[in-house]
Every structure is written in C-alpha cells, then in structure tokens.
Amino acid sequence: MSMQWSRLLTRRRLGVPTEPGADEPQRSDFQRDFDRIIFASSFRRMQDKTQVFPLSSNDYVRTRLTHSLEVSSVARSLGNQVGEVLIARHGLRNMLSSDFGAIVAAAALAHDLGNPPFGHAGEDSIRHWFAASALGQRLCAQMQPAQRDDLLRFEGNAQGFRLVARLQSPDNPGGMQLTLATLGSFSKYPRGSQPPQANGGIAFKKHGYDQADAALFAEMADGVGLIELAPGAWCRHPLAFLLEAADDICYRIVDLEDAVRLGQLEHRAALELLLPVTGLSADAPRLRQLTRPKERIEYLRAKAIGRIIAEVVTLFLDQEPAMLTGRYARELLDEVPSRWLMQEMKKLAAREVYVATPVVEVQVAGFEVLGGLLEAFVGAVTEVAERGAAASPRHHMLMRLIPEQFVGPEHRPAADPYQRSLKITDFVSGMTDSYAVNLFKRITGMSLPTF
C-alpha cells in the first residue's frame, strides 16, 4: 500500500463536503491557508507566548510568533526545493513547486498555535493539575480512559489541531476550514492520546488530536489518504517530516543565538558548533570583516540554516518512497550528514540554556499561575453544573469572567465533566503569558483592576 501525491496534495477543505472550484491563478488555496492563519487572533496572541525565555523584557528575544514566522520561512524553502523534484519524479500535473512550499509554510505558521502560556512548562503544569489536584482527580475518574488521557497527557500539538479545526472559527464546520493537505502536513503526531498497538516511530512519540476531535482528524486523514496503522492512528503525511525539520533547524540553531544575546551562553561556545556546520574556517574573509559577536553569530546562523536545508532536501528525496508506504519513521535531522553537530547544539542548549535560572524561575511560577487558573475556573463550572443556583457566589462571579465559547450556550456548563474540563483547558491554554499572570493576580487578590 502506498500513499498518492494526488490525494496528499488535495485542495479539499475540512468540514466542506464539496470539492473546491478552480484555483485562483494569483492566489492558490494553500496560500489562502497561510493568509487565514496569519490573520487569526490565535496567531497574533503568540507574540506574548514563550519560546525559550518567558516574559523577557528584551525585545530582541524571540517569541512563539517570531519563531513560527522563521520556521515557516525555512519550511517554504524546503517545500519549494522538494516540490520541484517530486513534480518531475511523479509527473504531477497542475502542481507547482511553490504549492509544496505554500503547504508546508502554512502548516509551519500554525505549528505552535496550541502551545499554552509558558511553553512546555505550561503543558507540564496542565498535566500536573489534572493528575495531582483533588478536583482534577475527581473529574478524571468520571471520564472514559481516552478522555482522561487527553488531559493527563495534555499536548500542545493536539490543542493546535483543535484550535484550527474547531476553536478559531467555532461556527464553521471544520473551524478555519484549512485544506486537508495543510492539516496533514501540520499533524506531526497522527494518533490519539492512548498509545496505539502499532509502531509508528517518531510519529507516535506524542498525540496529535483529542477524543473530542477524533472525527475531524479522521476526516482529514482519510481525505489525504494516510495509511491507518492501527485504529485511530495513521502514518505521517510526508510533508510533516519537512515541518518537523524546519522547526528543529530553527530552535536548535536560533536558541543558541538568543542565549548568546542574553548572556546565557558564551559567544565562543556557539561559534564552535556553528562553524563546522557552515564548513567555514574561523579566519574566513567574511568573518574577519565582522568584528562584533552579534554580527558573527547572525552570519553563521544564516549560513548554517542554508547548509542544513540542503542536507534535509537530499535526505527527504532519498527517503520519499519509504515515506509514501509509511515505512520511514525517524526525524530527518537525526540522519543528515551534520546530525552530530545538530545533536550537540541540542545538548548544549539543554545543559546551559533551558536550565538557566531566569528560565526555571518563571517556569516554576507558571505552575502556580496555570494551576491556580484551572483550580478557579474548572472549580466554578463544576460547582455550577452540579449545584446550579446553590453554587457559591464566588463561583458564580468567576463564571462571568469566562467567555461563553468556553462554557456553553447561554453560559450553562455541560453536564459531561470531560467537555467542561476541555473547554476550560481551551480557555486557559489560549491565554498569553502576560494575560495569564495578570488574571491570576486579579482573581487571587494579588492586584486589583483600576477604572
């Protein structure tokens, strides 16, 4: 069994039963996906969401928004180069290399939309609250195993699919109604939260959709023709490997640049890893012209990204037949010629950057903030759902702070504890870092609003 590019590149949109009409010559359906994402409120909120350094006062440091734009740029380059060869290799008619680039660029633009405040520490704090708090444990005990795992294993990738497929435009079937090709490329982890009885390699490392969105995910997977490896679990769309590579290229190389700029990493330590990737020597003419560390790092960063892009393209094209049959199951950056240098960058960042005191201090505070918000708002909807008018005045007041979208029609909480909890998780995970901190302060009395 083999996947077919004619289906993998479909322009059909999630939630729209009819096939699309003729593509606009000036603006393809995949370019429209890109535009829909970039104008979405959830995309704008990423300007105040952590990449590595939370709540940084330094305007140089990257946020989730700038990171996503950079990943999208790298992804477009990868897609364009791969597309040119695949069109000739498979005789794909009515496709341009720029279509491949636009698909992966749009997917990359959306790849971090589901991340909660405080980045990966935010994911951990949501999981911890449902696992450790008395209320979280009581609610999880009332859920089906797969529903319970959605919360105990809260995953930003699954939340991202939920956001684009449902939350961003909740009145539309299929949410933002992106093309199935873009959604397939976006879905790095095409399985639910319960580990499937199959070996999907890197694609099964995490989960990519919640049980509430299983039907929408299946619609996408069936529409692009992904191979089902187990019930509710599929192999990856081949272009998802490019999305993953673009993300890894950016965070491994660019995190070092940010760390040097903030003084968390020595300039020379970054140079020692970047120089071998670029193939340049320390006395290269251009480097001798650049006397300031900032400019040297920026120059080497650009050269390194270009070099790794070329290696990823070559490897992808070599492995494309295995990807089409679902047999390829590794990260591309683990197999490129410069893999050991990329691995050393990852190790250095883990050893020197991600454990820096300012980073850890804010991450620890994030546990208190997100745990406190979940305790307050899940507690409010639960008591109102269970006791109605007899719920405490405080819980009724907290209910007024939750938008109707995250409660239910007419502000009535759902009877189902899974749906109630999931909606509040949507509410909290969608907050920016600053909004989460400020709201936590206000509802706990640490600060009061002024009028």
C-alpha positions as CSV (number, residue, x, y, z in Angstrom):
1,M,0.0,0.0,0.0
2,S,1.3,3.4,-0.9
3,M,0.0,7.0,-0.5
4,Q,-0.5,9.0,-3.6
5,W,0.6,12.6,-4.0
6,S,-2.6,13.4,-5.9
7,R,-4.5,12.8,-2.6
8,L,-1.8,14.1,-0.3
9,L,-2.0,17.5,-2.0
10,T,-5.8,17.8,-2.1
11,R,-7.3,21.2,-2.0
12,R,-10.4,20.0,-0.3
13,R,-11.1,21.8,3.0
14,L,-12.0,20.3,6.4
15,G,-15.7,20.5,7.1
16,V,-16.6,21.4,3.5
17,P,-18.2,18.4,1.7
18,T,-17.8,19.7,-1.8
19,E,-14.7,19.8,-3.9
20,P,-13.2,23.2,-4.4
21,G,-13.6,25.0,-7.7
22,A,-10.7,26.1,-9.9
23,D,-7.7,27.5,-8.1
24,E,-7.2,31.3,-8.4
25,P,-4.2,31.9,-10.6
26,Q,-2.9,34.7,-8.4
27,R,-3.6,33.1,-5.1
28,S,-3.7,29.3,-4.6
29,D,-5.9,27.5,-1.9
30,F,-2.7,26.8,0.0
31,Q,-1.7,30.5,0.0
32,R,-5.2,31.2,1.3
33,D,-4.5,28.8,4.2
34,F,-1.4,30.9,5.0
35,D,-3.4,34.1,5.0
36,R,-6.2,32.6,7.2
37,I,-3.7,31.6,9.8
38,I,-1.7,34.9,9.8
39,F,-4.8,36.9,10.3
40,A,-6.2,34.7,13.1
41,S,-6.4,36.1,16.6
42,S,-4.7,32.9,17.9
43,F,-1.7,33.7,15.7
44,R,-1.4,37.2,17.0
45,R,-1.5,36.0,20.6
46,M,1.7,34.2,20.0
47,Q,3.6,37.5,20.2
48,D,3.2,37.2,24.0
49,K,3.9,33.4,24.4
50,T,7.1,31.9,25.5
51,Q,9.6,30.4,23.1
52,V,12.5,29.8,25.5
53,F,12.8,32.9,27.7
54,P,9.5,33.6,29.4
55,L,8.2,37.2,29.9
56,S,11.5,38.6,28.7
57,S,11.9,42.4,28.8
58,N,14.5,42.2,26.0
59,D,12.7,43.0,22.7
60,Y,15.4,41.1,20.7
61,V,14.4,37.7,22.2
62,R,12.1,35.5,20.0
63,T,8.6,34.7,21.0
64,R,6.4,31.9,19.6
65,L,5.2,34.3,16.9
66,T,8.7,35.2,15.6
67,H,9.8,31.6,15.9
68,S,6.7,30.5,13.9
69,L,7.5,33.0,11.2
70,E,11.1,31.8,11.0
71,V,10.0,28.1,10.9
72,S,7.6,29.0,8.1
73,S,10.3,30.7,6.1
74,V,12.6,27.6,6.4
75,A,9.6,25.3,5.6
76,R,8.8,27.2,2.4
77,S,12.4,26.8,1.2
78,L,12.3,23.1,2.0
79,G,8.9,22.6,0.3
80,N,9.9,24.6,-2.8
81,Q,13.1,22.6,-3.4
82,V,11.4,19.2,-2.7
83,G,8.4,20.1,-4.8
84,E,10.4,20.8,-7.9
85,V,11.9,17.3,-7.9
86,L,8.7,15.5,-6.9
87,I,6.7,17.1,-9.7
88,A,9.1,15.7,-12.2
89,R,9.5,12.4,-10.5
90,H,5.8,11.6,-10.3
91,G,4.5,13.6,-13.3
92,L,2.3,15.7,-11.1
93,R,0.1,17.9,-13.3
94,N,-1.4,21.2,-12.3
95,M,1.0,21.4,-9.4
96,L,3.8,24.0,-8.9
97,S,6.8,23.7,-6.7
98,S,5.5,26.8,-4.9
99,D,2.4,24.8,-3.9
100,F,4.6,22.4,-1.9
101,G,6.3,25.4,-0.3
102,A,2.9,27.1,0.5
103,I,1.5,24.0,2.1
104,V,4.5,23.5,4.4
105,A,4.8,27.2,5.1
106,A,1.2,27.4,6.2
107,A,1.5,24.3,8.4
108,A,4.6,25.7,10.0
109,L,2.9,29.0,10.6
110,A,0.3,27.1,12.7
111,H,2.5,24.5,14.3
112,D,2.7,26.2,17.7
113,L,-0.8,27.7,17.9
114,G,-1.8,25.2,20.6
115,N,1.0,25.9,23.0
116,P,-0.2,27.2,26.4
117,P,1.4,30.0,28.3
118,F,5.0,29.4,29.5
119,G,5.7,26.9,26.6
120,H,6.5,23.3,27.5
121,A,6.4,24.1,31.2
122,G,2.8,25.2,30.6
123,E,2.0,21.8,29.2
124,D,3.5,20.1,32.2
125,S,1.6,22.4,34.6
126,I,-1.8,21.5,33.0
127,R,-1.0,17.8,33.1
128,H,0.1,18.1,36.7
129,W,-3.0,19.9,37.8
130,F,-5.3,17.2,36.4
131,A,-3.1,14.4,37.9
132,A,-2.4,15.9,41.3
133,S,-5.3,18.2,42.4
134,A,-8.2,16.7,44.3
135,L,-10.7,18.3,41.8
136,G,-8.7,17.2,38.8
137,Q,-8.5,13.6,40.0
138,R,-12.3,13.5,40.8
139,L,-13.2,14.7,37.4
140,C,-10.8,12.4,35.6
141,A,-12.2,9.5,37.5
142,Q,-15.6,10.2,35.8
143,M,-14.2,10.1,32.3
144,Q,-13.5,7.4,29.7
145,P,-9.8,6.3,29.6
146,A,-9.1,8.1,26.3
147,Q,-10.8,11.3,27.5
148,R,-8.9,11.2,30.8
149,D,-5.6,10.8,28.8
150,D,-6.3,13.9,26.8
151,L,-6.0,15.9,30.0
152,L,-3.4,13.9,31.9
153,R,-1.2,14.0,28.8
154,F,-2.2,17.5,27.6
155,E,-0.4,18.1,24.4
156,G,0.1,21.4,22.6
157,N,0.1,19.6,19.2
158,A,-3.4,18.2,19.8
159,Q,-4.5,21.5,21.1
160,G,-3.2,23.1,17.9
161,F,-5.3,20.8,15.8
162,R,-8.3,21.5,18.0
163,L,-7.7,25.2,17.6
164,V,-7.5,25.3,13.8
165,A,-10.2,22.6,13.3
166,R,-12.8,23.9,15.8
167,L,-12.0,26.8,18.2
168,Q,-10.7,29.6,15.9
169,S,-14.0,29.8,13.9
170,P,-16.4,27.8,16.1
171,D,-19.5,28.5,14.0
172,N,-17.9,26.8,10.9
173,P,-17.8,23.0,10.4
174,G,-14.1,22.4,10.4
175,G,-13.1,25.6,12.2
176,M,-10.8,27.6,9.9
177,Q,-11.6,25.1,7.1
178,L,-7.9,24.8,6.1
179,T,-7.1,22.4,3.2
180,L,-6.6,18.8,4.2
181,A,-3.1,18.9,2.6
182,T,-2.1,21.7,5.0
183,L,-3.7,19.9,8.0
184,G,-2.0,16.7,7.1
185,S,1.4,18.4,6.9
186,F,0.6,20.1,10.2
187,S,-0.1,16.8,12.0
188,K,3.3,15.5,13.2
189,Y,1.7,13.0,15.6
190,P,-1.3,11.4,13.8
191,R,-2.7,9.4,16.8
192,G,-4.9,9.9,19.8
193,S,-3.8,10.2,23.4
194,Q,-3.9,6.5,24.2
195,P,-0.8,4.8,22.7
196,P,-1.8,2.6,19.8
197,Q,-0.9,-1.0,19.3
198,A,1.5,-0.3,16.4
199,N,5.0,1.0,15.9
200,G,4.8,4.5,14.3
201,G,8.3,5.6,15.3
202,I,8.7,9.3,15.8
203,A,5.1,9.9,14.6
204,F,3.8,8.2,17.7
205,K,6.0,10.0,20.2
206,K,3.1,12.2,21.2
207,H,-0.5,12.5,20.3
208,G,-2.0,14.9,17.8
209,Y,-5.7,15.1,18.5
210,D,-8.1,14.8,21.4
211,Q,-11.1,12.4,21.6
212,A,-13.5,15.3,21.1
213,D,-11.9,16.0,17.7
214,A,-11.4,12.4,16.6
215,A,-14.0,12.5,13.8
216,L,-12.4,15.7,12.4
217,F,-9.0,14.2,12.4
218,A,-10.2,11.0,10.7
219,E,-11.9,13.2,8.1
220,M,-8.5,14.8,7.4
221,A,-6.5,11.5,7.5
222,D,-9.0,9.7,5.1
223,G,-9.2,12.7,2.8
224,V,-5.4,12.8,2.2
225,G,-5.1,9.1,2.1
226,L,-2.9,8.4,5.1
227,I,-2.3,4.8,5.8
228,E,-4.0,3.6,9.0
229,L,-1.6,1.7,11.1
230,A,-4.0,1.0,14.0
231,P,-7.5,2.1,14.9
232,G,-7.3,5.9,15.2
233,A,-3.6,6.0,14.3
234,W,-2.1,6.8,10.9
235,C,1.4,7.2,9.4
236,R,2.6,10.7,8.8
237,H,1.9,12.8,5.8
238,P,5.3,13.0,4.1
239,L,5.4,16.8,4.3
240,A,5.0,16.6,8.1
241,F,8.7,15.4,8.1
242,L,9.6,18.8,6.5
243,L,7.6,20.7,9.0
244,E,9.4,18.9,11.8
245,A,12.8,19.5,10.2
246,A,12.1,23.2,9.8
247,D,11.1,23.5,13.5
248,D,14.1,21.6,14.6
249,I,16.5,23.6,12.5
250,C,15.2,26.9,13.9
251,Y,15.1,26.0,17.5
252,R,18.4,24.2,17.7
253,I,20.3,27.0,15.8
254,V,18.3,30.0,16.8
255,D,18.0,29.3,20.5
256,L,21.8,29.5,20.7
257,E,21.7,32.9,19.1
258,D,19.2,34.2,21.6
259,A,21.1,32.7,24.5
260,V,24.3,34.4,23.4
261,R,22.4,37.7,23.1
262,L,21.1,37.4,26.6
263,G,24.4,36.4,28.1
264,Q,23.2,32.9,29.0
265,L,25.8,31.3,26.7
266,E,29.4,32.2,25.8
267,H,29.9,33.5,22.3
268,R,32.7,31.1,21.6
269,A,30.6,28.0,22.6
270,A,28.1,28.9,19.9
271,L,30.9,29.6,17.3
272,E,32.5,26.2,17.9
273,L,29.2,24.5,16.9
274,L,28.1,26.8,14.1
275,L,31.5,26.9,12.2
276,P,31.6,23.2,11.4
277,V,28.0,23.2,10.2
278,T,28.8,26.0,7.7
279,G,32.0,24.5,6.5
280,L,33.8,27.8,7.1
281,S,37.0,28.4,9.0
282,A,37.4,30.9,11.8
283,D,39.6,33.1,9.6
284,A,37.2,33.2,6.5
285,P,37.4,36.6,4.9
286,R,33.7,37.5,5.7
287,L,34.1,36.5,9.3
288,R,37.3,38.6,9.6
289,Q,35.2,41.6,8.4
290,L,32.6,41.1,11.2
291,T,34.2,42.2,14.4
292,R,31.1,42.2,16.7
293,P,30.0,38.9,18.2
294,K,26.3,39.6,17.4
295,E,27.0,40.0,13.7
296,R,29.3,37.0,13.5
297,I,26.6,34.8,15.2
298,E,23.9,36.1,12.8
299,Y,26.1,35.5,9.8
300,L,26.9,31.9,10.8
301,R,23.3,31.2,11.8
302,A,22.2,32.1,8.3
303,K,24.9,30.0,6.7
304,A,24.2,27.0,9.0
305,I,20.5,27.1,8.2
306,G,21.2,27.1,4.5
307,R,23.6,24.2,4.8
308,I,21.1,22.1,6.8
309,I,18.3,22.9,4.4
310,A,20.3,21.4,1.6
311,E,21.1,18.3,3.6
312,V,17.4,17.8,4.6
313,V,16.2,18.2,1.0
314,T,18.6,15.5,-0.2
315,L,17.7,13.1,2.6
316,F,13.9,13.6,2.1
317,L,14.1,12.9,-1.6
318,D,16.1,9.7,-0.9
319,Q,13.6,8.5,1.7
320,E,10.4,9.7,-0.1
321,P,9.5,6.2,-1.4
322,A,9.6,4.8,2.2
323,M,7.6,7.8,3.4
324,L,4.8,7.0,0.9
325,T,4.5,3.5,2.2
326,G,4.6,4.5,5.9
327,R,7.9,2.8,6.5
328,Y,10.1,5.8,7.3
329,A,9.7,6.7,11.0
330,R,12.7,8.8,12.0
331,E,13.5,12.5,12.4
332,L,15.2,13.8,9.3
333,L,17.7,15.8,11.4
334,D,18.8,12.6,13.1
335,E,20.0,11.2,9.7
336,V,21.5,14.2,7.9
337,P,25.3,14.4,7.5
338,S,25.6,17.1,10.1
339,R,23.4,15.2,12.6
340,W,26.1,15.0,15.3
341,L,26.6,18.8,15.3
342,M,22.8,19.3,15.5
343,Q,22.7,16.9,18.4
344,E,25.5,18.8,20.1
345,M,23.5,22.0,19.8
346,K,20.5,20.4,21.4
347,K,22.7,19.0,24.2
348,L,24.4,22.4,24.8
349,A,21.0,24.2,25.0
350,A,19.7,21.6,27.4
351,R,22.8,21.9,29.6
352,E,23.3,25.7,29.5
353,V,20.2,27.5,28.2
354,Y,16.9,25.7,29.2
355,V,18.1,25.4,32.8
356,A,19.2,29.0,33.2
357,T,17.9,30.4,36.5
358,P,15.6,33.1,35.0
359,V,14.0,30.5,32.7
360,V,13.4,28.0,35.5
361,E,12.1,30.7,37.9
362,V,9.4,31.7,35.5
363,Q,8.6,28.1,34.6
364,V,8.0,27.3,38.3
365,A,5.8,30.4,38.6
366,G,3.9,29.1,35.6
367,F,2.9,26.0,37.5
368,E,1.3,28.3,40.2
369,V,-0.4,30.5,37.7
370,L,-1.9,27.9,35.4
371,G,-2.7,25.6,38.3
372,G,-4.4,28.4,40.1
373,L,-6.4,29.4,37.0
374,L,-7.6,25.8,36.4
375,E,-8.5,25.4,40.1
376,A,-10.6,28.5,39.9
377,F,-12.3,28.1,36.6
378,V,-12.7,24.3,36.5
379,G,-14.0,24.6,40.0
380,A,-16.5,27.3,39.0
381,V,-18.0,25.4,36.1
382,T,-18.1,22.2,38.0
383,E,-19.9,23.6,41.0
384,V,-22.4,25.5,38.8
385,A,-23.0,22.4,36.7
386,E,-23.5,20.2,39.8
387,R,-25.3,22.6,42.2
388,G,-26.8,25.2,39.9
389,A,-28.1,28.3,41.8
390,A,-26.8,26.8,45.0
391,A,-23.2,27.2,43.9
392,S,-21.1,29.7,45.9
393,P,-21.3,33.5,45.0
394,R,-17.6,33.4,44.2
395,H,-18.1,30.6,41.6
396,H,-21.0,32.5,40.0
397,M,-18.7,35.6,39.8
398,L,-15.9,33.5,38.3
399,M,-18.3,32.2,35.7
400,R,-18.8,35.8,34.4
401,L,-15.1,36.0,33.6
402,I,-15.3,33.0,31.2
403,P,-16.3,33.7,27.6
404,E,-19.5,31.8,26.6
405,Q,-17.5,29.9,24.0
406,F,-15.6,28.2,26.9
407,V,-18.7,27.4,28.9
408,G,-21.6,26.5,26.8
409,P,-24.8,28.1,25.2
410,E,-26.4,30.7,27.5
411,H,-23.4,30.3,29.8
412,R,-24.6,26.9,31.0
413,P,-21.8,24.4,31.7
414,A,-22.0,21.0,30.0
415,A,-23.2,18.1,32.1
416,D,-20.3,16.0,30.9
417,P,-17.2,16.5,33.0
418,Y,-14.9,15.9,30.1
419,Q,-16.4,18.6,27.9
420,R,-16.5,21.0,30.8
421,S,-12.8,20.4,31.6
422,L,-11.8,20.5,28.0
423,K,-13.5,23.9,27.4
424,I,-11.7,25.5,30.4
425,T,-8.4,24.0,29.2
426,D,-9.1,25.7,25.9
427,F,-9.7,28.9,27.7
428,V,-6.5,28.8,29.8
429,S,-4.2,27.4,27.2
430,G,-5.2,30.1,24.8
431,M,-4.1,32.9,27.1
432,T,-0.9,34.8,26.6
433,D,1.8,34.7,29.2
434,S,1.1,38.2,30.5
435,Y,-2.7,37.8,30.4
436,A,-2.5,34.6,32.4
437,V,-0.3,36.2,35.1
438,N,-2.4,39.3,35.3
439,L,-5.7,37.4,35.5
440,F,-4.3,35.1,38.2
441,K,-3.2,38.1,40.2
442,R,-6.7,39.7,39.9
443,I,-8.7,36.6,40.9
444,T,-6.4,35.8,43.8
445,G,-6.5,39.4,45.1
446,M,-2.7,40.0,44.5
447,S,-3.7,43.0,42.4
448,L,-6.9,44.8,41.7
449,P,-8.1,46.4,38.5
450,T,-8.3,50.2,38.2
451,F,-11.1,52.1,36.5
